[in-house]
Amino acid sequence: MAREEGFRARTLPGVSADANLFADLGVDPGVSGVQGYEATNFVLNKYRFDTSAGLVLWQVGLFGYAYWSAHYEPNRERLKVLADYLASHYGSEHEVVLYEASEFALGTPEVNRVPLSGLSQAAMSGVATLYVPPKTQPSTDMEMARQLGIPFDR
């Protein structure tokens, strides 16, 4: 926006929210992959997603609200809609992680592991992020592995 207004500007890298999540939860996104969506848009847009890759849903604490406001609180009825939607793909007992990074570099993050069946009643703030670990293993294309000369014992 600054450039569009004629100012010189440069974007610099910084510690990202997903980098905090991966580090705090010990998740290596290179192992099974990761996909990320804003929580409300995730269900409204019916994104195709893969249960063999990690799933990050941003702003899950504000699920079902059209616009952000600091005054919104998590809505338990709306969260049940999200939990039911996810349970239809992962099962109601699949463990998920409600996550909030610490505001301080050496602080302790908020990490709450719950089954999907307990998501709507779990403690969270409006800025909570939901991490859904993979449910299944990806299917390996053995012909592609052969073409690439990659040996697999599977």
Backbone hydrogen bonds, N-H to C=O, Kabsch-Sander energy under -0.5 kcal/mol:
donor,donor_aa,acceptor,acceptor_aa,energy
5,E,1,M,-1.3
6,G,3,R,-2.0
7,F,2,A,-2.5
20,N,16,S,-1.9
21,L,17,A,-2.2
22,F,18,D,-2.8
23,A,19,A,-2.3
24,D,20,N,-3.1
25,L,21,L,-2.4
26,G,22,F,-1.1
27,V,22,F,-1.9
31,V,28,D,-1.9
32,S,28,D,-0.7
33,G,29,P,-1.1
35,Q,54,G,-2.0
37,Y,56,V,-2.4
39,A,58,W,-2.8
42,F,38,E,-2.1
43,V,39,A,-1.2
44,L,40,T,-2.3
45,N,41,N,-2.6
47,Y,42,F,-1.2
51,T,49,F,-0.5
53,A,50,D,-1.7
54,G,33,G,-1.8
55,L,132,V,-2.2
56,V,35,Q,-3.1
57,L,55,L,-0.5
57,L,130,L,-3.0
58,W,37,Y,-2.7
58,W,56,V,-0.6
60,V,57,L,-0.6
60,V,128,A,-1.4
61,G,128,A,-1.0
62,L,59,Q,-1.4
63,F,60,V,-1.7
65,Y,62,L,-1.9
72,Y,69,S,-1.4
76,R,74,P,-0.7
79,L,75,N,-2.5
80,K,76,R,-1.6
81,V,77,E,-1.1
82,L,78,R,-1.6
83,A,79,L,-2.9
84,D,80,K,-2.7
85,Y,81,V,-2.2
86,L,82,L,-2.8
87,A,83,A,-2.7
88,S,84,D,-1.6
89,H,86,L,-1.6
90,Y,86,L,-2.4
91,G,87,A,-2.0
94,H,91,G,-1.4
96,V,114,V,-3.3
97,V,131,Y,-2.7
98,L,112,N,-3.0
99,Y,97,V,-0.5
99,Y,129,T,-3.2
100,E,110,E,-2.1
107,G,104,F,-1.8
110,E,100,E,-2.8
111,V,109,P,-0.6
112,N,98,L,-2.5
114,V,96,V,-2.2
114,V,112,N,-0.5
116,L,94,H,-1.6
117,S,92,S,-2.5
118,G,115,P,-2.2
119,L,116,L,-1.3
121,Q,118,G,-0.9
122,A,118,G,-0.7
122,A,119,L,-1.2
128,A,125,S,-1.4
129,T,99,Y,-2.6
130,L,57,L,-2.7
131,Y,97,V,-2.9
131,Y,129,T,-0.5
132,V,55,L,-3.3
132,V,130,L,-0.5
135,K,51,T,-3.4
136,T,51,T,-1.4
140,T,138,P,-0.6
142,M,140,T,-1.2
145,A,141,D,-2.3
146,R,142,M,-2.3
147,Q,143,E,-2.4
148,L,144,M,-2.0
149,G,145,A,-0.6
149,G,146,R,-1.0
150,I,145,A,-3.0
